[in-house]
Amino acid sequence: MAEICELVVSQKGNPKLVVNGYLIVKKKVIGNTYYWCCEKRKSECCKGQAITTFSNNLHYLKKFIKHKNHAPEASSSDIAKVIANNIATIPLNLSSYMPTHEALRMRIKWIRSAKTLPQPQTLEEINIPALLCLTLNRELFLIKDLEINQNKILPQTIITDFEQATIHASSDTFPGIVNKGCFFHLGKNLWKKIQNEKLVVQYGTN
């Protein structure tokens, strides 16, 4: 069964489709077939596209072309849903006093970014709590490149993604090192697989 895509409407009344965390805009319509392209097609030259079939007031995903220039932005689609749902309930006589759709988006993003810690620029600026330097088995896994009395401290375990080149480079640089796969990258690749197999709806509702 084809995946049902969620539709959100901008303040200008233009439809946007949420597909696998991406926001895409309508390009053209032929009969009951809708052609969509990424909203970042100009800003980031993204070639991501989608084709849907409109039936019973629902959009059924027919084809999805991957967005290779950027990752899915669940936060952007969430912002669009929040704005669309709230603006829809505002009386018409008050809608003219509301900020523009883009102004609301920027305000929400600004508030979120204000609560986000700044990115460190040097190794010395990284101050990671001791608790986050330990594995679930209470083993130390995160250290800096340090030297004590001209003796360099070498790690015993390195956590990387699952790229074979990275694993081989770690083994060549630190012979005898124990290389472990990163859970974050494992989950990220698993999510990509779920998207490729068109199981996003089942994953979110099961």
C-alpha positions, 0 to 999 in steps of 0.5 A: 500500500502506498504511503500517505503523505501529510500536507501542510499549508503556508500562510499564503495558502500554498501547499507543502508536503512532508515526505520522510522529514523533508518539506517539498513544494508543488511544482505542477499538476497533471490530472490527479498526479502531483509533482513536487520539488524540494523547498531548498531547490534554489538555496541549496540546489537540491534535486529532491523530488516526489510524485503523488497521486491525489485520491479521496483528499489524500496524497499517496506517494508514488515516487520519491527521489532522495535529497542528496544535498542536505539531511531531513529536517524534522524540526522544519516540518514540525514548525510548519505544522505548528504554524499551520495548525495555529493560524487556521484557528485565528479569526479572519479579522485578526489574521492581518495583525499576525506576523508573516509565515517566514517571521514566525518560522524565524522566531521559533528557530531563534528561540530554539537556537538560543537554548542550544550551546555554542559549538566549540572552536578548539579542543581546549574549549571542549568541556565534557562532563565526566559522566558522559566520558563513560560507557554503560559499563562505567569504562572510560572511552573519551579522552583528549590527546594528552601527554604526561612527562613526554609520554603520550596517552594512547586510547585503548578503544575508539568509537567510529562509524562503520566506514571500513576506511576509518576502521582500518586507519584507526587500526593502522594508527593504533595497533591493537586498538579495540574499534567499536561502532557508533550507536548514533551512526547505526541509528542514522543508517537504520533510519535511512533504510526505513525511509528507503523501504517506505516504512516511515508510517509503520515505524511511527505508528507501530 
